[in-house]
């Protein structure tokens, strides 16, 4: 049945949801201090053990390699599930919406995040999605419940009816204001090649450059790996893929991190479809929110590019300059030369001693690939972050016009 024939049956329900279920314009505030009070698992925490013998995999589902059930968190998928209608509705959408003035439209971006029990939360952004040129920070927070293979979102000045391929935006009178189409973005630094002089840490061929490291059967690096080489001032490129964990939330959902010198954490988290947080994707954990939440949906390959300058010390052990970090998530700058007055979260104490970079093990199956480092003490760094060959060619052609 086509989407337009479903409107009359469901638009009334979407628009008269009880007031206690409607997302408010301003949700309960989460202060930096409150967010920082959440308990962070130390970066060297071991994987949780499960009791009893593993059950044999269901021959019909065949999920033994792509799905695990984590205690207290529910299922964690490392590949797209084939029988999850909620997963099909998750994602990013964008399109024009009427401004209320005749023949006037503006762009609206929408991010939809599945939760437990077939419920969803979503954020609509005027001007486009985070990272797009005309994106504005103004947002509309929405909630919804799936019915069959579609979803109705409410809580804003309109209702949104969502199917896998796109969304219809309807006002309180049942008039269509616009349609949003699904979009699948790709980081411009995905598949970036290591420049001359860089140290290739992981290319899928082995884990010789790491300690405590394991690879998946697909040739991906698992969380919990420590770099063997140690670096002072460096540029780091990492590609990562978060698991799909619909029944978990907050710090329990797709959590890992880049612990620079084992002290300073650039947070990795499934923050897709949420506001910026001091412990969310792109944050300097418990220290500074990212400028934008550039998290893509889980199971999409994403990129982290980090420029790190180590602290400087005097001969008596006193610190004379803080560590500084600039970072990009999916090619968009989220931290700009931020000074860190101390270690972050569960990081090791600051001292004039090099320690390894660590890929935090928070118990969630986060996967990594294409990791390389430019040691700025040995190699002159050119432009950073490095674009993918395809993106570099596109920019070259644009410049030639």
C-alpha positions in Angstrom: 0.0 0.0 0.0 1.4 3.4 -0.9 2.2 5.8 1.8 -0.3 8.4 0.8 -3.2 6.0 1.4 -2.1 5.5 5.0 -2.3 9.1 6.1 -6.0 9.3 7.0 -5.8 6.3 9.3 -2.8 7.5 11.3 -2.4 11.2 11.2 -5.0 11.8 13.9 -3.3 9.5 16.3 0.0 11.2 15.7 -1.4 14.6 16.4 -3.3 13.9 19.5 -0.8 11.9 21.5 -1.1 12.5 25.3 0.9 15.5 26.3 3.1 13.5 28.6 4.4 11.5 25.6 5.1 14.6 23.4 8.8 15.6 23.2 9.2 19.1 24.8 10.9 21.9 23.0 13.5 21.8 25.6 14.3 18.5 27.2 15.6 18.2 30.8 19.0 19.8 30.8 22.0 17.6 31.0 24.8 19.7 32.6 28.4 19.0 31.9 28.8 18.2 35.5 26.0 15.7 35.5 27.2 14.0 32.3 30.7 13.9 33.7 29.5 12.1 36.8 28.6 9.0 34.8 31.0 6.2 35.6 33.5 5.5 32.8 35.0 2.1 32.4 38.8 2.2 32.5 40.4 2.0 29.1 42.2 -1.3 30.0 39.1 -3.1 31.3 39.0 -6.7 30.3 36.0 -8.0 28.3 33.2 -9.3 30.4 32.9 -13.0 30.9 29.8 -14.9 30.2 28.7 -17.9 32.3 27.8 -21.3 31.0 28.4 -22.9 27.6 27.4 -21.1 24.5 24.2 -22.2 22.9 24.3 -23.6 19.4 23.4 -21.0 16.8 19.9 -21.2 15.2 20.5 -22.5 11.7 17.8 -20.2 10.4 19.1 -17.0 11.9 22.8 -17.7 11.4 23.8 -14.8 13.7 26.6 -16.5 15.7 29.3 -14.3 14.0 27.4 -11.1 13.5 25.3 -10.8 16.7 26.2 -11.3 20.4 24.0 -10.6 23.4 25.7 -8.5 26.0 24.6 -8.7 29.6 22.5 -5.7 30.6 22.8 -4.3 27.0 20.9 -6.7 24.8 21.9 -7.7 21.2 24.9 -6.1 19.5 25.1 -6.6 15.7 28.3 -6.2 13.8 26.6 -6.6 10.5 23.2 -5.3 9.4 20.3 -7.6 10.7 18.1 -9.1 8.0 14.9 -9.2 10.0 14.8 -6.0 12.0 12.2 -3.5 10.8 13.5 -0.9 13.3 16.9 -1.0 11.7 15.4 -0.3 8.3 13.8 2.9 9.6 17.0 4.2 11.2 19.0 6.8 9.3 19.3 10.3 7.9 16.8 12.0 5.7 16.8 15.4 4.0 14.5 17.5 1.8 12.5 20.7 1.4 9.7 21.8 3.7 7.3 24.7 3.3 8.0 27.7 5.4 4.3 28.6 5.5 4.8 31.3 2.9 3.6 30.6 -0.6 6.2 28.9 -2.8 8.9 29.3 0.0 10.8 26.2 1.2 13.8 25.5 3.3 15.9 22.4 3.8 15.1 20.1 6.7 17.5 17.3 7.9 16.2 14.4 10.1 18.1 11.8 12.1 16.1 8.8 13.4 17.4 6.6 16.2 15.8 3.3 17.3 15.3 2.5 21.0 13.9 -0.5 22.8 10.3 -1.8 22.4 9.9 -0.4 18.8 10.2 3.2 20.0 12.3 5.9 18.4 13.7 9.3 19.0 14.6 11.8 16.3 16.0 15.2 15.8 15.0 17.5 12.9 17.5 20.3 11.9 16.6 23.4 10.0 19.0 24.1 7.1 20.3 20.5 6.8 22.1 17.9 8.7 25.1 18.5 11.0 28.2 19.2 8.8 26.2 20.4 5.8 26.8 24.0 4.7 23.5 25.6 5.7 22.9 23.5 8.9 21.6 25.5 11.8 21.8 24.5 15.5 18.1 25.0 15.9 16.5 21.6 16.4 13.1 19.8 16.9 13.2 16.8 19.2 10.6 14.1 18.4 9.5 10.7 19.5 7.6 7.9 17.9 6.4 4.3 17.8 6.7 1.8 14.9 3.6 0.2 13.5 4.2 -2.6 11.0 6.9 -1.3 8.6 6.4 2.5 9.2 6.8 5.0 11.9 5.0 8.1 13.1 7.0 10.8 14.8 5.4 13.6 16.8 6.4 16.3 19.2 7.1 19.1 16.8 5.0 21.6 14.9 4.1 18.8 12.5 4.0 15.0 12.4 6.4 12.9 10.3 5.4 9.6 8.7 8.5 7.5 8.0 9.1 4.6 5.7 12.4 3.1 4.7 12.8 5.2 1.6 11.6 8.5 2.8 9.3 10.7 5.0 6.2 12.8 4.7 5.8 15.9 6.8 2.2 16.7 7.7 0.7 19.7 9.5 -2.2 19.5 12.0 -4.8 19.9 9.2 -3.4 16.9 7.3 -1.7 19.0 4.6 1.6 17.8 3.3 4.4 20.3 3.9 7.3 18.4 2.3 9.0 15.1 1.7 12.4 14.0 2.9 14.5 11.4 1.1 17.0 9.0 2.7 20.6 10.0 2.4 23.7 7.9 3.2 26.7 10.1 3.8 30.3 9.1 3.4 33.2 10.7 5.3 35.5 12.6 2.9 38.5 11.0 4.7 37.2 7.4 4.4 39.9 5.2 2.7 42.5 8.0 3.0 45.9 6.7 2.1 48.8 7.0 4.5 51.1 9.7 3.2 54.8 9.2 2.6 56.7 8.9 5.9 53.6 7.8 7.9 53.6 4.7 10.1 51.0 2.3 8.9 49.6 0.7 12.1 46.9 -1.5 10.6 45.9 -2.4 7.1 44.3 -5.7 7.7 47.4 -7.8 7.1 48.3 -8.4 10.8 48.6 -7.0 14.3 52.4 -6.8 14.6 52.2 -3.1 15.5 49.9 -3.8 18.5 49.9 -5.5 21.8 46.8 -7.2 23.3 45.4 -7.2 19.8 43.0 -9.5 17.9 41.5 -9.5 14.5 38.1 -10.6 13.4 37.6 -13.2 10.7 36.8 -10.4 8.3 40.3 -8.9 8.9 39.2 -6.0 11.2 40.9 -4.9 14.3 39.0 -5.5 17.6 38.7 -3.0 20.4 41.2 -3.2 23.3 44.3 -3.0 21.2 47.4 -1.0 22.3 49.9 0.6 19.9 53.4 -0.7 20.3 55.2 2.4 18.9 54.8 5.5 21.1 54.5 9.0 19.8 54.8 12.5 21.2 53.4 14.9 18.6 51.4 13.2 15.9 48.5 13.1 13.4 46.3 10.0 13.6 43.8 8.6 11.2 41.4 5.8 12.3 38.4 4.3 10.6 35.8 2.6 12.8 32.4 0.9 12.7 30.0 0.9 15.7 27.7 -2.0 16.4 24.0 -1.7 16.2 22.7 -2.0 19.8 19.0 -0.9 19.8 18.2 -1.9 23.4 21.1 -0.1 24.9 21.5 3.6 25.4 23.9 6.3 26.7 27.4 5.1 27.6 26.3 1.5 27.1 25.7 1.8 23.4 28.6 1.4 21.0 31.3 2.7 23.3 35.0 2.9 22.7 37.6 5.7 22.5 41.0 6.8 21.3 43.2 7.1 24.4 46.1 9.3 23.2 49.2 8.5 25.2 46.8 6.4 27.4 45.7 9.7 29.0 43.4 11.8 26.8 40.3 10.2 25.4 38.7 11.2 22.1 35.3 9.6 22.7 33.8 7.1 20.3 30.1 6.4 21.0 26.9 5.7 19.2 25.6 9.2 19.6 23.7 9.2 16.4 20.4 11.1 16.6 21.3 12.8 19.9 22.4 16.3 21.0 26.1 17.1 21.5 27.3 15.8 24.9 30.4 16.1 27.0 30.7 12.3 26.9 29.3 11.8 23.4 30.9 11.1 20.0 33.7 13.7 19.3 33.9 14.8 22.9 37.1 15.1 24.9 35.7 12.9 27.5 34.3 14.7 30.5 36.2 17.8 29.4 34.7 19.4 26.3 31.7 18.8 24.1 32.2 18.6 20.3 31.2 21.6 18.3 28.9 19.3 16.3 27.6 15.8 16.7 28.9 14.3 13.6 28.1 10.7 14.5 26.8 8.6 11.5 24.4 5.7 12.1 25.9 2.5 13.5 27.3 -0.1 11.1 28.4 2.7 8.8 32.2 3.1 8.5 33.3 6.4 10.1 36.5 8.3 10.5 38.4 10.0 13.3 41.3 12.3 12.4 43.3 13.7 15.4 46.2 16.2 15.6 47.8 15.9 18.9 50.6 18.0 20.5 51.9 16.6 23.8 52.4 18.6 26.9 55.8 20.2 27.7 57.6 19.8 30.9 60.4 21.5 32.8 63.4 19.7 34.3 61.9 19.7 37.7 58.8 17.8 36.5 56.4 20.8 36.3 54.2 21.1 33.3 54.8 24.3 31.4 52.3 23.7 28.5 49.1 21.7 28.3 48.4 19.0 25.7 46.5 20.3 22.7 44.0 18.4 20.4 42.3 19.2 17.2 40.0 16.5 15.9 37.7 15.8 13.0 34.8 13.2 13.0 33.7 12.2 9.5 35.8 15.0 8.0 34.2 17.8 10.0 36.2 19.6 12.7 34.7 19.1 16.1 37.5 20.2 18.4 39.8 23.1 17.5 43.3 23.3 19.2 41.8 22.6 22.6 44.1 22.7 25.6 43.7 19.9 28.1 44.6 20.9 31.7 44.7 17.3 32.8 44.1 13.7 31.8 40.5 12.8 30.9 38.2 10.3 32.5 39.9 7.1 33.4 43.2 8.1 31.6 46.6 7.5 33.1 48.1 10.3 35.2 50.0 13.1 33.4 53.8 12.9 33.7 56.8 13.5 31.3 56.7 9.9 30.1 55.4 8.5 26.8 52.6 5.9 26.9 50.9 4.0 24.0 47.8 5.0 22.2 44.9 2.7 23.2 41.7 1.7 21.5 39.5 1.4 24.5 37.7 -1.8 25.3 34.3 -0.8 26.9 32.8 -4.3 26.2 31.1 -3.3 22.9 32.2 -4.9 19.6 33.6 -1.8 17.9 35.7 -2.6 14.8 38.7 -0.7 13.3 40.6 -0.5 10.0 43.0 1.7 8.0 45.0 3.1 10.9 48.1 5.2 10.4 50.1 7.8 12.2 52.3 10.7 11.1 55.0 11.3 13.7 55.5 15.0 13.4 58.9 14.7 15.2 60.2 12.7 12.2 58.1 13.7 9.2 56.9 17.0 8.0 53.1 16.9 7.9 51.4 18.2 4.8 47.7 19.0 4.6 45.7 17.2 7.3 43.3 15.5 7.5 44.0 13.6 4.3 41.1 13.2 1.8 40.2 9.9 0.2 41.5 9.5 -3.4 38.0 10.0 -4.8 37.3 13.1 -2.7 40.7 14.6 -3.6 40.0 14.1 -7.3 36.6 15.8 -6.9 38.1 18.8 -5.2 40.9 19.0 -7.9 38.3 19.1 -10.7 36.3 21.7 -8.8 39.3 23.9 -8.4 40.2 23.7 -12.1 36.8 25.0 -13.2 
